[in-house]
Amino acid sequence: MKADPFSGAVYVFRAKRADRIKLIFWDGTGMCLFAKRLEEGIFRWPKIEDGVMRLSSGQLSALLEGLDWRLVHEARETVAPTQAG
């Protein structure tokens, strides 16, 4: 990986059994390590291209909950209705 670990990016690693993940990130004062193990099920893992996966914050939240992150979509811009007349 040719990425800057101090850029604010979150690095996510999954165990072979797919029921555990670890996140490493820089919070401005030091490196943070977050680990989670699901009691049931596995983490749905995105397809990785070039060793990097990109998720939105909503997709990452779904991944951390053990949900299928692929079902989370970015909010679309809503156009306000115009008044008739």
C-alpha positions in Angstrom: 0.0 0.0 0.0 1.4 3.4 -0.9 -0.9 5.3 1.4 -0.2 7.8 4.1 -1.3 6.3 7.5 -1.7 9.8 8.9 -4.2 10.9 6.2 -7.3 10.0 8.2 -8.0 6.8 6.2 -9.3 3.8 8.1 -7.5 0.6 7.5 -9.7 -2.5 7.9 -8.4 -6.1 8.3 -10.6 -9.2 8.4 -9.6 -12.5 10.0 -9.7 -15.7 7.9 -12.8 -16.9 9.8 -14.6 -13.7 8.8 -16.1 -13.2 12.2 -13.5 -10.7 13.4 -12.2 -7.4 12.0 -9.7 -4.8 13.1 -9.6 -1.2 12.2 -6.5 1.0 12.5 -6.6 4.8 12.0 -4.9 8.0 13.1 -7.1 10.3 15.2 -4.8 13.3 15.2 -3.1 12.4 18.5 -2.1 8.7 18.0 -2.9 5.5 16.2 -6.1 3.8 17.3 -6.9 0.1 17.1 -10.5 -1.1 17.1 -11.4 -4.8 17.1 -14.8 -6.5 16.8 -15.9 -10.1 16.9 -19.5 -11.0 15.8 -21.3 -13.4 18.1 -23.2 -14.8 15.1 -22.6 -14.6 11.3 -19.7 -13.2 9.4 -18.6 -9.8 8.1 -19.6 -9.4 4.5 -16.4 -8.4 2.7 -16.3 -6.2 -0.4 -14.4 -7.2 -3.5 -10.9 -5.8 -3.3 -9.2 -4.3 -6.3 -5.5 -3.4 -6.1 -5.4 -4.2 -2.4 -7.8 -1.3 -1.6 -11.5 -1.2 -0.9 -13.5 2.0 -0.7 -16.6 2.3 1.4 -18.8 5.3 2.4 -19.3 6.0 6.1 -22.8 4.4 5.9 -21.4 1.3 4.3 -18.6 1.1 6.9 -21.3 1.4 9.7 -23.3 -1.5 8.1 -20.1 -3.6 7.8 -19.3 -3.0 11.5 -22.9 -4.1 12.4 -22.4 -7.3 10.4 -25.0 -6.2 7.8 -24.6 -6.5 4.1 -23.0 -3.2 3.3 -23.8 -3.5 -0.4 -27.5 -2.7 0.5 -26.5 0.7 1.8 -26.6 3.5 -0.8 -25.6 7.1 -0.7 -28.5 9.5 -0.2 -29.7 11.0 -3.5 -30.4 14.7 -3.8 -34.1 15.4 -3.4 -35.6 18.2 -5.5 -38.1 20.3 -3.8 -41.5 20.4 -5.5 -42.5 23.6 -7.3 -45.7 25.3 -6.5 -48.3 24.8 -9.3 -49.9 27.8 -10.8 
